[in-house]
Amino acid sequence: MIRAGSAVDCSEDFGPRPRSEEHIIPASIFGKFVTNDLCKCCNDHFGAVADHALVRDNYIVEAAKLLGFKESDLWPSFDAVQVTQRGRTITVGYKAGEFRPKPSLLNLNELSLPIIGGKLDETHIKHFAARLKVKVMSKGLHLKEEQIEKEIEDLIAKMRADPKGTYRNNIIAETVEPTQLGTQLKYTRETKPWETHWALTKIVFELSQLFWPQNYRQYYSPLLDAWHDFLDRRVVSADGKSGAGIFILDVLPREHACKQHSIEGTISPTHAQWTLTFFGTARWKIGVDQVKPITPPPDPPLRFEILNPVGMGEPKAIVSLLF
C-alpha cells in the first residue's frame, strides 16, 4: 500500500475533502497498488466513469490473451454466441462463473435445448417449450393447445432420459435434439478508446499527486489542471461514437508479453512523462516539455518505476534520481 503525505487535490467550501482507499491500477485487470491518500469524492466520481474501460479495451484484452487469459478471467459477465457442430448459433451469457444460454423467440427454425454438465439445462426448458409451442401453433395443424403442450412435454421427457438422442414427433411434425454447450465462444465487444484515455488520465493524475514532490506539483500545475479538466469534461460526440484522447498508443511486439503491468515516469524542470504498459505489450505514453524551464530547478530530476505483477508477487515502487 502506498501512503503519501497530506496531499490535498481538491477541497469543499473549506478544508480538505475526506481521503479514500484506491487501486491505482483497477483490480479488474489485477491491479495491486493501493493508496489510502486520494480524494474520496474524486475517486468515487471519476472511478464510476473510467475504471471499467481498461478491462474492456481491445489492446489490453488482446495483450492478456497472449498470456493465456480468457474473457471470463477478466469480465464478471458478458454475452457471446456459440456455434454448434451442426452450425446452429446460440446466444450465451456468462455470469458468476457459469455459461448459460439466453432464450430468444427470434429464430424459431433453429431451436435447441442446451446440455450443460451432461444434463439438460432445466432453467432453459420452459423457454424452449414456449418457443416450440409458438412454432407448432403457427403451422395450422388443427391441434388443440393442450395436445400441443402434451406432445412437447413428451419430447422433453425423452430428451431428459437420453440427452444424446435425436427425437421426432410426427404429430407436431418436429425433430429436436439437445445441443452440447462448451466454452468456445464468439463475441463482439465495443471498445471506446476515449474511455480508455479517461482511465489512463485518472491513473497518471493520481500517481502525480502521490509521487511528485510539492514543488513539482506546483511547477507543473497547468499540466495537472489540464489532465483534471480532460477527465472532468470527458468530451464525447453527440452520437456517442467518438471522443477525444490525449495519450499516444505504442503496441509492443508479442514477445514482450509478460504477466506484469509497469508504469514508468520522469519529472524534471524540462520534461514530465508517464508510460503505462499492461501485460507487457499494450503501452500508452503522455508527457510535456517545458519550453522555458525555471532556474534554479524546483527539485532534483526523478525517475519512477512501478511494477505490478499479475499473479504471484507483491507490487513495488522505485523512486530514484534521474541522473
Secondary structure, DSSP 8 states (H G I E B T S, - for coil): -B---S--S-B-SSSB--EEEEESS-GGGT---EEEEEEHHHHHHHHHHHTTHHHH-HHHHHHHHHTT--HHHH-SEEEEEEE-TTS-EEEEEEETTEEEE---SS-TTS--EEEETTEE-HHHHHHHHHHHHHHHHTT-----HHHHHHHHHHHHHHHHH-TT--EEETTTTEEE-EEE--S--B------HHHHHHHHHHHHHHHHHHHS-HHHHHHTHHHHHHHHHHHHH--B-TTSS-B----EEEE--GGG--SEEEEEEEE-SSEEEEEEEETTTEEEEEEEE-SS--SS-SS--EEEEEEEESSSS--EEEEEE--
